[in-house]
Amino acid sequence: MRSDTFTLPTPEMFTAMTMADLGDDVYSEDPTVRRLEELAAERVGKTDACLMPSGTMANLTAMMAHVPRGGKAIVGDESDIYLYEAGGASVCGGIVYEPVHTQPDGTLELADLDAGWPPDLDDSQFALPGLVCLENTHNRMGGRVLAPGYLDDVRRLADERGVPVHMDGARIFHAEVASGVPAAEIARVADSLQFCLSKALSAPIGSILAGDRDVVARARRLRKMLGGGMRQAGVVAAAGIVALTSMVDRLAEDHALAARLAQRLAEVDGIDIDASSVVTNIVLFRVTAGDLDVDAVVDLARQRGLAIGEFGHGRIRAVTHRGLGPADVRDAADILAGIIKEAG
């Protein structure tokens, strides 16, 4: 339960990978990659898309495609881009991060976003924002889904300020399934969008960067520069096609499992959890019993066959996915309850 990246390809994916038509993707000659990119762009309502080896590279190339060196990207202080991507935009792109306080629902207050601009835009002492980054669903805030009205508000602010919006939509299809709002409508407010094929959709590797043709063309060049150009990548793309055509609707099963896990954990004395906040496949909780710290709980759980992860602010994360079932949820709750009981 440490992550939904631990899913394994389905039998249909393995078959598709062995039967894929292949070419050299660096020359845009892999037909299976082209089919995946066309499908992905259509699925999220964009004109073009590019297969990337990872979500980290997709986010990085998008930021570098949008923001000139010395410019700023406004990001959430609890976002994956800011915390978990090794500062790549600064290291590789010369981009300054402007971290903004993240609200419990994953939003960034409009006033906080607007404060990223200096009072005098002509003052050469200040780096100027060139991009606003959002995350949907929001990982560190427990898989929360950003409301459509909020997204529209951010789009208006970005338009007023004349900057693009990038959405880290690693789990955008979780947002679609949980909210009932199509991914293309969610992505409408973004000039570029990243989503993962290997998080819960069960593909073994790969992410998609989608947007208009110009930004994707710039990102494709940056992908090559960063070492992400792949050759017969149709082997990967074939699994991605299956992921997009067969694996989205079943995410509702993961959400139901996460809700069940949250409810069972809420019944355990010594566990602090807001079960009502669990809306997708991420469950965050704290252990308040005894003298157990987060690392001790994670280690004791591992010894008993349960993989969970420390997640900052004294929290532990458990993630549901296709590789789990109701019995696993029951066992996970029982293991955690046993750890707390043994700790007194």
N, C-alpha and C positions, 0 to 999 in steps of 0.2 A: 504493500500500500504506500510505498514511499513516493511513487509518481505514476502517472498514466503513460510514461514513456517506456514502461516495462512490458507493454503488450507485444505479443508476437504476431507475425503476419498470419492471415487466414489461409486455409487451403486454396481458396480462389486466388489469393494474391500470389502464392507460390506458383500456381499454374500459369497465371498471367505473366509472371516474371520470366519463366522459362520459355514462353511462346512469343515474347515481345519482338516486334520489328525494331531493329536497331540501326543507328547511324552515329555520326560524330556530332554531339550537341554543341561543341564549341563553334562549329560551322553552321549551327542551326539545321542540321541534317538528320536528326533523330526523329523519326515520325511519331514515336510513342510519346516523347517529351512534348512535341508540338501539340499532340492531342490533349495531353494533360494540361498544358498551359492554356489552351483555348477553353477547355472545360472549366478550369479554375477561374479564369477571367469572367466567363459568363456566370458562373455560380455566385460571384460576389459583385457583379454589376460593373466590372471594369473593362477597359478596352484591350488591355494586354496583361500578361503575367510572365513570370520567369521562375523556373525551378531553381531553388537554392539548396545547398547541402544542409543548412540548419536555419532555425529561426534567428539565431544570433547574427548570422551573415545577412539574412534578409533585412533585419532591422538596421544593421550597420550600413549596408549599401543604400537603403532608403534614406537614412539620415545624411549620408555623404552626397547623395544625388540632389537633395533639397537644399542643404545648408553650405554656404561657402566657408572656407577656412577662416577662423576668427569669429564666425557667427555663433549664436547660441541656439540650443535646442531646449525648450521648456519641457521638463519631464516630471513625473511624480516621484517623490522621495521614497516611495515604496514600490516603484515599478521595476519590472525585470530589466528593462533597458538600463536603468540607473544602477541597480544593485548587482545583477548577475551576468553582465556581459563584458566584464573585464575592462571597462572604460574605453572600449574600442573606438567610439566616436571621437574622443579626445586624442587617443594614441594615433589612430590611422587617418582621421579626418580633420584634426585641428579644430574640433567643435567643442564649445564650452557648454557643459551641462548647467542648466538653471533648475535646481530641484525645488519643487513646490509641494507643500504639505498635502498628503493624501488623506481624504476623508474616509470614515469607516465603510462607506458604500463604494469606494473605489474612485469617486469623482475628485476633481481638482476644482476648487472654488473659482468662479469666474474672476473675482477680484484678485485672487492670488495669481492667476494666469496673467491678468492685465498688468500686475505689478512687475512682471518680468521685463517690461519696456521702460527704459529710462525716461525721466520727465522731459529731457531735451534730446530729441533724436539726432540733432546735428552736433552734439557734443562728442568729439572724437575719442574721449576717454572710455566710452562705454562700448562693449560688444552688443550688437543688436540681435534680437531673436529672429531666427529664420524658419522656425518650425515649432509646432505644438504636438506633443506625443501623448496619446491616450492608450490605455490598456483595457481590453474587453474580451473575455471576462478578466476580472482582476485577481491575479494569483494570490498575492500577499494579503488581500482583503477577503480571502476565503471563496474565490470563484464568483464574486458578485458581478452582476450584469448591469452595464450602464444603461440608464433609461433613455428612450428615443428623444424625449424632450430636452434632456440635458445635452445630448449629442448635438441637437440643433442649436442650442445656445452656444456651445463651443464653436460650431461652424460659423455662426454669425460673428463672434468675437474675432476669429481668425480672419474672416473676410474684411472686417473693419480695420484690422491691423495689417492686412495684405500679406499674410503668411499661410503656407499650406499646413495641413493636418496629416500626421501619420498615425495609424492605429496598429498597435501590437495586438493583433487578434489571434494569438496563438491558439486559443480555444474559442474562436468566434462561433463555431457550430454548436458548442454548448450554450452560448448566448441565444442562438437561433432557437434551439429546442426548448430552452427554459422559458423564453419570452414569447415564443410564437411569432416573432418578427423575423422575416427572411434575412439571411446574411447579407444579401445585396442591399436591403434597406438599411441595415445597421452600418454597412460600409459606405453608404451614400455620402456621409459627411466627411469621409477621409479622402485625401488625394492619393494616398498609398496605404496599402494594407498588407500585413504579414499574417499568414496562418500556417500552423504546423500540420503535417500529414501523419506525424509519428507520435502525437499526443492523443491517445484514446481512439483515433481513427485506425490505428493498428498497422499502418505502413511502417516498414523497418527504418526508413530514413527520409528526410526531405521536408522542406517548407516551400511555400509559395509567396512571392512578392507580386502584388497586383497593383495596377494603377493605370494612368494614361500612357500612351506609347512613348512619349518623351522621357518621362521619369523612369520607366522600365528599361528603356534603351541605355540611359545613363547608368542605371543600377547593373545592367548586364555587363557593361564595360568594367565597372568596379568589381563585379564578381570575378572576372578574369584576373584583374590586378591582384586581388586578395587570394588567389589560388583556388577559387571555387568553380572554375571551368571544368566540367566533367565530359568524358568522351561518350561511350555507349551508355548514356544515363537512362535510356529507355527501360533498363532492368529495374531501376528505381521508380521511374515514372509509371510503369505498369501497375505496381502496387498502389501508387497514389491515385490512379484512376479508379481502382476498386474501392479505395478509401472514400472517395468523394461520391461514388455512385451507390455504395452499399452500406456504409458504416455510419452515416450521419443520424438517421432516425433512431438507431438503437442506443444513442447516447442517453435517451430517456431512461433506459435501464440503469445506467450508471448513476443518474441523478436520484433515482428511487433507492438504490443501494446506499448512497451517501446519506440520504435522509433517514434511512433505517439505522445506519451506524450512529448518526448523531443522536437519534432518539434513545438508542441503547446506552450510549455513553452518558447521556443526561440522567440516566437512572442510577449511575454509579456514584456513590458518595466519594468525594475526593477528586472528582473531575469537574472542571468548570467549562461549560460549553453553552452557547446560544444556538440551540437546535433550529430555531426558526430562521436563522441567518443562512442556513445551508440551502442553496438554490440550484447548485450544479453538482459537480463531482468532487469538490474539495471540502474537507472537514478539518477545522482548526479547533484545538482544545488545549486546556492547561491542566496539569496535575497539581492539585493543591494539598494533597494528603502528605503528612509526615515531612521528612526532610529530603524527599526525592527532588533532584533537579532534573532539568530536561534531558541532559546527556545520560544520566543514570536510567531514566525511564526508557529512552531509545535503546540503550544497550541491553537492559533487562528484557525488553520486548524482542530484540533480535535473538537473544539466547533461547527464547521460547518459540521462535519461528515466525515472528511478526516484524516486517520491515516497515518502519515509519521514520519520519524525519523531523529534526529540529527546524523551527521556522521563524525564529526571531521573536523578541518581546516575550520570552518565556513560553512560547507556544509550540505545539507539536502538530504536524500535518499528516493526514491520511487521505489518500486519493483513490477513488474507485474507478474501475475500468473493466474492459471486456474479459480480462483474465480472472475476475472474481465473481462469486455468487453469494446468495444469502447465507450459506454455511460459513463462508469466510468472514462475513460481517459479524456473525454470532461469535465465531472463534476469536476474532480480534477484540471484541468487547470483553469476552471472558478472560482473555490473556491480560488485558489492562486492569480489569477488576481484580484478578489474582495478584498482580504486582502490587497494587495498592493495599490489598489485604495483608500480604506478607510484610509490607513496610509498616504495618500498624497504623 
